[in-house]
Amino acid sequence: MNCALVTGASRGLGKAIALQLAADHKLHILINYASNKQAAEETLTTIKNAGGSGELLPFNVQYNETVNAALDHWHKEN
């Protein structure tokens, strides 16, 4: 599975990038967010409604430990 991790994908530029990658490149989008789960879910719904795929991956990019833990967990699950 080809995928892209888009940080800040719940809103603004990050959301626009996530939607474009899903539409143009048919990538599975890892939607990162720090606090706004509802907005992240809306991004995921938009991607899925357009025929794409993705999943939520919450962590705060400011903290290296949380980034590593989230990515390690995701990698083990996939």
C-alpha positions as CSV (number, residue, x, y, z in Angstrom):
1,M,0.0,0.0,0.0
2,N,1.3,3.4,-1.0
3,C,0.6,6.0,1.6
4,A,1.4,9.5,2.7
5,L,1.5,11.0,6.1
6,V,0.2,14.5,6.1
7,T,0.7,16.5,9.3
8,G,-1.9,19.0,10.2
9,A,-4.3,17.3,7.7
10,S,-7.4,18.3,9.7
11,R,-7.5,21.9,8.4
12,G,-6.1,24.5,6.1
13,L,-3.1,23.7,3.9
14,G,-2.6,20.2,5.4
15,K,-6.1,19.3,4.6
16,A,-5.8,20.6,1.0
17,I,-2.6,18.6,0.6
18,A,-4.2,15.4,1.9
19,L,-7.2,15.8,-0.4
20,Q,-5.0,16.4,-3.4
21,L,-2.7,13.5,-2.7
22,A,-5.7,11.2,-2.3
23,A,-7.3,12.4,-5.5
24,D,-4.3,12.8,-7.8
25,H,-2.1,9.9,-6.6
26,K,-4.6,7.5,-5.1
27,L,-2.5,7.3,-1.9
28,H,-3.8,6.0,1.4
29,I,-3.7,9.1,3.6
30,L,-2.5,9.1,7.2
31,I,-4.3,12.1,8.6
32,N,-2.4,13.6,11.4
33,Y,-3.9,16.0,13.9
34,A,-3.0,17.1,17.4
35,S,-6.3,18.2,18.9
36,N,-9.2,18.7,16.4
37,K,-10.4,15.1,15.9
38,Q,-13.7,16.3,14.4
39,A,-12.0,18.2,11.7
40,A,-9.7,15.3,11.0
41,E,-12.7,13.0,10.7
42,E,-14.2,15.4,8.2
43,T,-11.1,15.2,6.1
44,L,-11.2,11.4,6.2
45,T,-14.9,11.4,5.2
46,T,-14.2,13.7,2.3
47,I,-11.4,11.4,1.1
48,K,-13.6,8.3,1.5
49,N,-16.6,9.9,-0.2
50,A,-14.3,10.6,-3.2
51,G,-13.3,6.9,-3.4
52,G,-10.0,7.3,-1.5
53,S,-8.7,5.7,1.6
54,G,-7.1,6.9,4.8
55,E,-7.0,6.8,8.6
56,L,-6.5,9.1,11.5
57,L,-3.1,9.2,13.2
58,P,-3.2,11.6,16.2
59,F,0.1,13.0,17.6
60,N,1.7,16.3,18.3
61,V,4.6,16.9,15.9
62,Q,6.3,19.1,18.5
63,Y,7.3,16.1,20.6
64,N,9.7,13.6,18.9
65,E,8.7,10.8,21.4
66,T,5.0,11.0,20.4
67,V,5.8,11.0,16.7
68,N,8.0,8.0,17.1
69,A,5.5,6.1,19.3
70,A,2.6,6.8,16.9
71,L,4.5,5.8,13.8
72,D,5.9,2.7,15.5
73,H,2.5,1.6,16.5
74,W,1.0,2.3,13.1
75,H,3.9,0.3,11.4
76,K,3.3,-2.7,13.7
77,E,-0.4,-2.7,12.9
78,N,0.2,-2.5,9.2
